[in-house]
């Protein structure tokens, strides 16, 4: 079996859970302890990635440069990673500055059918002699064959790995197995998986991905993240070790990291009714709070709004359609 790389986006994806208000002390504590535990990769930044801090998406307490600098100063063996969505992050303003601060890995992401948008960013990162991964978000919305076509584009641009994101927590283990196996069969680069826990399957889906050939897995301390959260990092590593897979991580140091992070900031997410419905509907769980707010305003069932958004195949960036869906349901009622 190939060695596994565990990538920890607690200080990026987890930022959603605290409205992007991670403090200097949070970043100092976590990055020091992640290094001590032997974490392979630590992903840092605004929940939506580099350059995404804004009134619309939520303003970070600290700038990208501050967050990256704090963590860079504490990391030696652990590689520093960022999440980049073209359109939020520009090459010459944001990406160049991040690389100058010492970022090791740039994960360039797009909606699962729009890999073309990642070409310039991936090529730029490779031209700067840094590691570039391609990330296909909301990957439950496309067939294995379509994902394969998009992944091949990213590989052609120079991506050195492809990560499938289950952004809505909508996958069942069989779905993961089929899609990961297919990508592994057609790509010449490693494949990874990023799970969300809307249906309570984040650990199971991550293990299914590893069995199917994925060699990069994501997880956050205590599952810290938006809505139902991510795969719980310490449980994932424990399960992998229990099954005989090596991660290079010191488990007891990781358990201590999770305990200290929970005390400081990483509150375990709740698997509530709305998160479950968002997973069944295939809607990004970051929509839960605005859906609940708007549904209350229009006196409609928020679960019905979420199902309607799923029917319309709404994705992140289309938050304006929440109001339209709620209004439609209100008029029907």
Protein Blocks (a to p, Z undefined) as FASTA:
>chain_A
ZZdddddfklmmmmmmnoopacfklmmmmmmmmmmnopabdceddfkbghkacfknopaf
bdfklmmmmmmmmpcklccdddddehjacfklmmmmmmmnopabdcddddfklmmmmmmm
mmmmmmnopacddddehklmpcfklmmmmmmmmmmnopabdcdddfkopacfklmmmmmm
mmmmmpcbdcdddddfklopmmmmmmmmmmnopabdcddehhiaehjbpadfklmmmmmm
mnopaehiafklmmmmmmmmmmmmmccddddfklmmmmmnopafklmmmmmmmmmmnopa
fklmmmmmmmnopaehilmmmmmmmmmmmmmZZ
